[in-house]
Amino acid sequence: MTFVPASVPRSAVDGVTRFAAARAVLEEAVRNSAFPGASYGVLAGNEIVALDSVGRFTYDEDSPVVLPGTVFDLASVTKVLATTSMAMILHDHHVLHLDARLGDILPGFVIGMAPGSGKHHVTLRMLLAHSSGLPGYARLFEHHPTPEGMIRAVLQLPLEAAPGTRAEYSDIGFILLGKALEVLAGDFIARLFRMKIAEPLGLRTARYCPPNNWRTHIAPTEHDMKWRHRILQGEVQDENCWALGGASGHAGVFADALDLLRFAQCILNGGKAESGRQIFSPETIQLFAQREKNPSGTTRALGWDTPSRPESSSGQYFSDHSIGHLGYAGTSLWIDREKNIAAVLLTNRTWPDRVNQAIKEVRPAFYNAVMKALF
């Protein structure tokens, strides 16, 4: 499959000037080595008003320049673009029931567990809302290098809290959710994403496991000196996802900024694609975008996050009706359903390693600058 980089839409030509302050935030971040490069875009009033980029693939002077169409490892933005979206589609078709128990779909999750483990109470709603009581993360790849071994290990992990009592962001929960969706839909998650989401929305770059000939168009995430001992470019950075074969519910999708804006446009248009095809029902979007009431104090909706107060990665100006998600590699997407806008920021902040945390200050500054330019 030949890679064709995205071109800047005519509606976004003036974006360089209009969003100069937002671009300046990113240029300063590059100078301060928060990340070597970034691509970003803004959608307002059903129109793409900005699509631009700064920096290079790495800090080397002869490194390729990041373009508006450069593809990035989305990391956990996969959770909304692929997994939550697939859950929404299955919910629309009455295949997925939010209060269905995970153990009824994946019996290995409960069979053989000690009495009182609590695992038989875990529901799909809890997985989506990160309230299942499962651990947030486990380095399972270190001992289980095959997909089969990984799945056995994930199924056997004990809970750390009673289901529904604690909100803790969980990669483990979304790995299991992804496998549950595969069982319910009768297909692999990568193929489901392509057939049910990417192709109907006209997403040209969004996919799991991009082909090798795309590599030069994909920003590297890391020079892995500990596990794979190579530069990670065009292969998923997340080790658990890599051990699962590169496609999972918690990570694995690659895409450019334009594809994320097309996805956001569908959400803002009540689930309708640019082609006119209805991908999600408006009622399901509303259901999944509503912040959960329990556990107390959670900012999570179903699959999505919402702005925390007083400080949020989305900055100060996204409304309480906004939904979004972050990715570990330096990616983020925020959609304001009240103001009818969306903004995406894709970076490779983990280059050359994972130590730098400056993205935590850059994200809100960037999104604040975007909102000030719009209003």
C-alpha positions in Angstrom: 0.0 0.0 0.0 1.5 3.3 -1.2 1.6 6.1 1.4 0.0 9.4 0.1 0.6 12.2 2.6 -2.3 14.4 3.5 -2.6 17.8 1.9 -3.7 20.9 3.8 -7.3 21.7 3.1 -8.1 25.1 1.6 -10.1 26.0 4.7 -6.9 25.6 6.8 -4.6 27.8 4.7 -5.0 30.8 6.9 -4.5 28.7 10.0 -0.8 29.4 10.2 -1.6 33.1 10.9 -4.8 32.6 12.9 -3.2 30.1 15.2 0.3 31.7 15.4 0.3 31.7 19.2 -0.5 28.0 19.3 2.3 27.3 16.8 4.6 29.5 18.9 3.9 27.3 22.0 5.0 24.2 20.0 8.1 25.9 18.5 9.2 26.9 21.9 8.6 23.4 23.1 10.9 22.0 20.3 13.6 24.5 21.3 13.3 23.4 24.9 13.5 19.7 23.8 10.0 18.8 25.1 9.8 16.8 21.8 11.6 17.0 18.4 8.4 17.5 16.3 4.7 17.8 16.3 1.7 17.9 14.0 -1.6 19.6 15.0 -5.0 20.5 13.7 -8.2 22.3 14.6 -11.8 21.8 13.6 -14.3 24.5 14.1 -17.9 24.8 12.9 -17.6 21.6 10.8 -14.5 23.0 9.0 -10.8 22.2 9.3 -9.3 25.6 10.1 -5.8 24.6 10.9 -3.5 21.7 9.9 0.2 22.4 10.4 3.4 21.0 11.9 6.7 22.0 13.6 10.1 20.4 14.1 11.7 17.2 12.9 11.5 13.5 13.5 14.5 13.7 15.9 16.8 16.4 17.3 19.4 15.7 14.6 19.8 18.6 12.1 19.5 16.4 9.1 16.4 14.5 10.4 13.3 14.6 8.2 10.9 17.6 8.8 7.6 16.8 10.4 4.8 17.5 7.9 1.1 18.0 8.5 0.6 14.5 7.1 3.2 12.8 9.3 1.9 9.7 11.0 2.3 9.2 14.7 2.0 6.3 17.1 -1.3 7.3 18.8 -0.6 5.2 21.9 -3.7 5.4 24.2 -5.7 7.6 21.9 -6.3 4.1 20.4 -8.7 3.6 23.3 -11.2 6.1 21.9 -10.5 6.0 18.1 -10.7 2.2 17.9 -11.9 0.5 21.1 -14.5 2.9 22.4 -15.8 3.5 18.9 -16.2 -0.2 18.3 -18.0 -0.5 21.7 -20.3 2.3 20.6 -21.1 0.5 17.3 -21.8 -2.8 19.0 -24.0 -1.0 21.5 -26.0 0.6 18.7 -26.5 -2.9 17.2 -27.6 -4.3 20.6 -24.7 -6.7 20.6 -22.9 -5.1 23.5 -24.7 -4.6 26.8 -22.9 -2.2 29.2 -23.8 -4.2 32.3 -22.8 -7.6 30.8 -20.3 -9.3 32.9 -16.8 -9.8 31.5 -16.6 -13.3 32.8 -19.6 -14.3 30.7 -17.8 -13.2 27.6 -14.3 -14.3 28.6 -14.8 -17.2 30.9 -11.1 -17.5 31.6 -11.3 -14.2 33.5 -13.3 -15.9 36.4 -12.8 -19.7 36.0 -10.4 -21.0 38.6 -10.3 -17.7 40.6 -10.3 -17.9 44.4 -13.7 -17.4 46.1 -14.2 -13.8 46.9 -12.0 -12.5 44.1 -14.7 -10.1 43.0 -13.9 -10.7 39.3 -17.4 -12.1 38.5 -18.8 -8.6 39.3 -16.7 -6.8 36.6 -18.8 -5.4 33.8 -18.1 -3.9 30.4 -19.2 -0.6 31.7 -16.6 -0.8 34.4 -13.9 -1.5 31.9 -14.9 1.5 29.8 -15.0 3.7 32.9 -11.8 2.4 34.4 -13.5 1.4 37.5 -13.1 -2.4 37.3 -10.6 -2.6 40.1 -8.0 -4.1 37.8 -4.4 -2.9 38.0 -3.5 0.1 35.8 -0.4 -1.6 34.3 1.7 -4.7 34.5 4.9 -5.5 32.6 3.5 -8.8 31.3 5.6 -8.7 28.2 8.7 -9.5 30.2 7.5 -13.0 30.9 4.9 -13.6 28.1 6.4 -12.8 24.7 3.5 -14.3 22.7 -0.1 -13.1 22.2 -1.4 -16.4 23.7 0.8 -16.1 26.8 -0.2 -12.4 27.2 -3.9 -13.1 27.1 -3.6 -15.9 29.6 -1.6 -13.6 31.9 -4.1 -10.8 31.6 -7.0 -13.0 32.3 -5.4 -14.3 35.5 -4.5 -10.9 37.0 -6.3 -10.4 40.3 -8.2 -7.2 41.2 -6.6 -4.6 43.3 -9.9 -3.0 44.5 -13.5 -4.1 44.6 -15.3 -3.5 41.3 -16.9 -0.1 41.0 -15.2 1.4 44.1 -12.1 3.0 42.6 -11.3 4.9 39.4 -7.9 4.0 38.1 -6.9 4.3 34.5 -6.2 0.8 33.4 -4.4 -0.5 30.3 -5.2 -4.0 31.5 -8.9 -3.2 31.5 -8.7 -2.1 27.9 -6.7 -5.1 26.8 -9.5 -7.3 28.1 -12.2 -5.0 26.7 -10.6 -5.3 23.3 -10.7 -9.1 23.5 -14.3 -9.0 24.7 -15.2 -6.9 21.6 -13.5 -9.4 19.4 -15.6 -12.2 20.9 -18.9 -10.2 20.6 -18.2 -9.1 17.0 -16.6 -12.4 15.8 -13.5 -10.8 14.3 -10.1 -9.4 15.2 -9.9 -5.8 16.5 -7.6 -4.6 13.7 -10.0 -5.8 11.0 -13.0 -4.5 12.9 -11.4 -1.1 13.1 -10.6 -1.0 9.4 -14.0 -2.2 8.3 -16.3 -0.5 10.7 -14.5 2.8 11.5 -11.5 3.7 9.3 -12.9 2.9 5.9 -16.4 4.3 6.5 -14.9 7.5 7.8 -12.4 7.8 5.0 -9.4 7.6 7.3 -6.5 7.2 5.0 -3.7 6.6 7.5 -5.4 5.3 10.7 -4.5 1.7 11.1 -2.9 -1.0 13.3 0.5 -2.3 12.1 1.3 0.1 9.3 3.2 -1.4 6.3 7.0 -1.2 6.2 7.0 1.1 3.2 5.3 3.8 5.4 8.2 3.8 7.9 9.8 7.0 6.5 6.5 8.8 6.9 6.1 7.8 10.6 7.8 9.8 13.4 9.9 7.5 15.6 8.9 7.2 19.3 12.0 5.9 21.0 15.5 4.5 20.7 14.7 1.4 22.8 17.9 0.5 24.6 16.3 -1.9 27.2 14.0 -4.4 25.4 14.0 -4.4 21.6 17.4 -2.6 21.2 16.4 -0.6 18.1 14.8 2.6 17.0 11.0 2.2 17.2 9.6 3.7 14.1 6.4 2.3 12.5 6.1 -0.4 15.2 4.0 0.2 18.3 6.0 1.5 21.3 3.9 0.0 24.0 5.6 -3.3 24.9 2.4 -5.2 26.0 0.7 -4.3 22.7 3.9 -5.3 20.8 3.8 -8.7 22.6 0.1 -9.0 21.6 1.1 -8.7 18.0 0.8 -4.9 17.6 -3.0 -4.7 17.8 -4.9 -4.4 21.1 -7.7 -2.5 22.8 -5.3 -0.2 24.7 -2.8 0.8 22.1 -1.5 0.1 18.6 -3.2 2.5 16.1 -1.1 4.9 14.0 -2.6 8.0 12.3 -2.0 11.5 11.1 -3.7 14.6 12.5 -6.2 14.9 9.7 -7.7 11.5 10.3 -8.2 12.4 14.0 -10.0 15.5 12.9 -12.3 13.5 10.5 -13.1 11.2 13.4 -13.9 14.2 15.7 -16.0 15.7 13.0 -18.1 12.5 13.0 -18.6 12.8 16.7 -19.6 16.4 16.5 -22.0 15.6 13.6 -24.0 13.2 15.7 -22.2 10.2 14.4 -22.6 10.9 10.7 -19.6 10.5 8.4 -18.7 13.0 5.7 -20.2 10.6 3.2 -23.6 10.8 5.0 -23.3 7.3 6.5 -24.4 7.0 10.1 -21.6 5.4 12.1 -22.8 6.0 15.6 -26.3 7.0 16.8 -26.5 10.5 18.5 -28.0 8.7 21.6 -25.0 6.4 21.9 -22.6 9.3 21.6 -24.4 11.2 24.4 -24.4 8.0 26.5 -20.7 7.4 26.2 -19.7 11.1 26.5 -21.5 11.6 29.8 -19.2 11.6 32.9 -19.8 8.6 35.2 -21.3 9.3 38.6 -19.4 6.5 40.3 -16.9 6.1 41.7 -17.1 9.5 43.4 -14.8 12.1 41.9 -14.1 10.3 38.6 -13.6 12.4 35.5 -14.2 9.4 33.2 -17.0 8.9 30.8 -17.4 5.6 28.9 -14.0 5.2 27.2 -13.5 9.0 27.1 -12.0 11.3 29.6 -13.5 14.7 30.5 -11.8 17.9 31.6 -10.7 17.8 35.2 -10.9 21.0 37.3 -9.2 23.3 38.0 -6.3 21.9 35.9 -6.8 19.8 32.7 -4.5 18.8 29.9 -7.1 20.5 27.7 -6.4 23.8 29.3 -8.9 26.3 30.8 -11.4 26.9 28.0 -12.8 23.5 26.9 -16.3 23.3 28.3 -17.5 20.6 30.7 -19.2 19.0 27.7 -15.9 18.1 26.2 -14.4 14.6 25.8 -10.9 13.6 24.9 -8.0 11.3 25.5 -4.2 11.4 25.9 -1.5 9.0 24.6 1.7 8.2 26.4 3.9 8.9 23.4 2.7 12.6 23.4 -0.6 12.5 21.6 -3.9 14.0 22.5 -7.4 14.8 21.1 -10.0 17.0 22.7 -13.6 17.5 21.3 -15.9 20.3 22.7 -19.4 19.2 22.0 -20.9 22.4 23.3 -18.7 24.8 21.2 -18.5 22.4 18.2 -14.7 22.4 18.0 -12.0 19.8 18.2 -8.2 20.0 18.4 -5.5 17.4 18.0 -1.8 17.5 19.0 0.5 14.7 17.9 4.1 14.6 19.2 6.8 12.1 19.8 7.8 13.4 23.3 9.3 10.0 24.2 12.2 10.5 21.8 14.9 9.5 22.4 13.7 8.1 25.8 10.7 8.4 28.2 12.3 10.6 30.8 11.0 14.0 29.5 7.7 15.1 31.1 7.5 18.6 29.7 4.5 17.7 27.5 2.4 18.1 30.7 3.0 21.9 30.5 2.9 22.1 26.7 -0.5 20.5 26.2 -2.6 23.0 28.2 -0.7 25.9 26.9 -1.3 24.7 23.3 -5.0 24.1 23.8 -5.4 27.5 25.6 -3.8 29.2 22.6 -6.1 27.4 20.2 -9.2 28.4 22.1 -8.1 32.0 22.4 -7.6 32.2 18.7 -11.1 30.9 18.1 -13.0 33.1 20.6 
